[in-house]
Amino acid sequence: MVDTEYAAAFELIAIAGDSKSESMQAIECAREFQFEEAKEHLKKANEKLKGAHGSHFSLIQKEASGEKVEVNLILVHAEDHLSGAILMKDQAEEFIELYQIIKELKDQIKR
């Protein structure tokens, strides 16, 4: 694996980690019924994932053009981080929806 591939893999790890953190913050805000803030964190998570997809796509493009990309533990680790970040973002979307339902039900009970 050449230095540029290592750099892309580490960039992927960092960006995916940032996205996952934003998704977790979105869930925490939703738990407190702070839905606008939760959606802002989710928006940031999506923006980070777009950056991660850019790094990921560059490696795929390299492989597709016939240039061999060496698969090693660092690249596998980066792919795992990307998958985890995507999954966390999807879960955060669901949690926000669920907390909104909970809030609506709590408000109905108070009436």
C-alpha positions as CSV (number, residue, x, y, z in Angstrom):
1,M,0.0,0.0,0.0
2,V,1.5,3.3,-1.1
3,D,1.5,6.4,1.1
4,T,-1.4,8.0,-0.8
5,E,-3.5,4.9,-0.1
6,Y,-2.6,5.0,3.6
7,A,-3.5,8.7,3.7
8,A,-6.9,8.0,2.1
9,A,-7.6,5.1,4.5
10,F,-6.7,7.3,7.6
11,E,-8.7,10.2,6.2
12,L,-11.6,7.8,5.8
13,I,-11.2,6.6,9.4
14,A,-11.1,10.2,10.8
15,I,-14.0,11.5,8.7
16,A,-16.2,8.4,9.5
17,G,-15.4,8.9,13.2
18,D,-16.5,12.5,13.0
19,S,-19.7,11.5,11.3
20,K,-20.4,8.8,13.9
21,S,-19.9,11.3,16.7
22,E,-22.3,13.7,15.1
23,S,-24.9,10.9,14.8
24,M,-24.4,10.1,18.5
25,Q,-24.9,13.7,19.4
26,A,-28.1,13.8,17.4
27,I,-29.4,10.9,19.4
28,E,-28.5,12.6,22.7
29,C,-30.3,15.8,21.6
30,A,-33.4,13.8,20.5
31,R,-33.5,12.1,23.9
32,E,-33.8,15.5,25.4
33,F,-36.5,16.4,22.9
34,Q,-34.2,19.0,21.3
35,F,-35.2,18.0,17.8
36,E,-33.9,21.0,15.8
37,E,-30.4,20.5,17.3
38,A,-30.6,16.8,16.7
39,K,-31.4,17.4,13.0
40,E,-28.5,19.8,12.8
41,H,-26.1,17.1,14.1
42,L,-27.6,14.7,11.7
43,K,-27.0,17.2,8.9
44,K,-23.4,17.5,9.9
45,A,-23.1,13.7,10.0
46,N,-24.4,13.5,6.5
47,E,-21.9,16.2,5.4
48,K,-19.1,14.3,6.9
49,L,-20.2,11.1,5.2
50,K,-20.1,12.8,1.9
51,G,-16.4,13.6,2.6
52,A,-15.8,10.0,3.6
53,H,-17.4,8.8,0.4
54,G,-15.0,11.0,-1.6
55,S,-12.0,9.3,0.0
56,H,-13.6,5.9,-0.5
57,F,-14.5,6.6,-4.1
58,S,-11.0,7.6,-4.9
59,L,-9.8,4.2,-3.9
60,I,-12.6,2.5,-5.8
61,Q,-11.8,4.6,-8.9
62,K,-8.1,3.6,-8.6
63,E,-9.0,-0.1,-8.5
64,A,-11.5,0.3,-11.3
65,S,-9.0,2.0,-13.6
66,G,-6.7,-1.1,-13.3
67,E,-4.4,0.1,-10.6
68,K,-4.1,-2.4,-7.8
69,V,-5.1,-1.2,-4.4
70,E,-3.5,-3.4,-1.7
71,V,-6.1,-4.6,0.8
72,N,-4.5,-4.6,4.3
73,L,-5.7,-4.3,7.9
74,I,-5.7,-0.4,7.7
75,L,-7.9,-0.4,4.7
76,V,-10.2,-3.0,6.2
77,H,-10.3,-1.0,9.4
78,A,-11.2,2.2,7.4
79,E,-14.0,0.3,5.6
80,D,-15.3,-0.9,8.9
81,H,-15.4,2.6,10.2
82,L,-17.3,3.8,7.2
83,S,-19.9,1.1,7.5
84,G,-20.3,1.8,11.2
85,A,-20.7,5.5,10.5
86,I,-23.4,4.9,7.9
87,L,-25.2,2.5,10.2
88,M,-25.1,5.0,13.1
89,K,-26.4,7.8,10.9
90,D,-29.3,5.5,9.8
91,Q,-30.0,4.6,13.4
92,A,-29.9,8.3,14.5
93,E,-32.6,9.1,11.9
94,E,-34.8,6.3,13.4
95,F,-34.1,7.4,17.0
96,I,-35.1,11.0,16.2
97,E,-38.4,9.7,14.8
98,L,-39.0,7.5,17.8
99,Y,-38.2,10.3,20.3
100,Q,-40.6,12.6,18.4
101,I,-43.3,10.0,18.8
102,I,-42.5,9.6,22.5
103,K,-42.7,13.4,22.9
104,E,-46.1,13.5,21.2
105,L,-47.4,10.7,23.4
106,K,-46.2,12.4,26.5
107,D,-47.8,15.6,25.5
108,Q,-51.1,13.8,24.9
109,I,-51.0,12.2,28.3
110,K,-50.5,15.6,30.0
111,R,-53.7,16.9,28.4
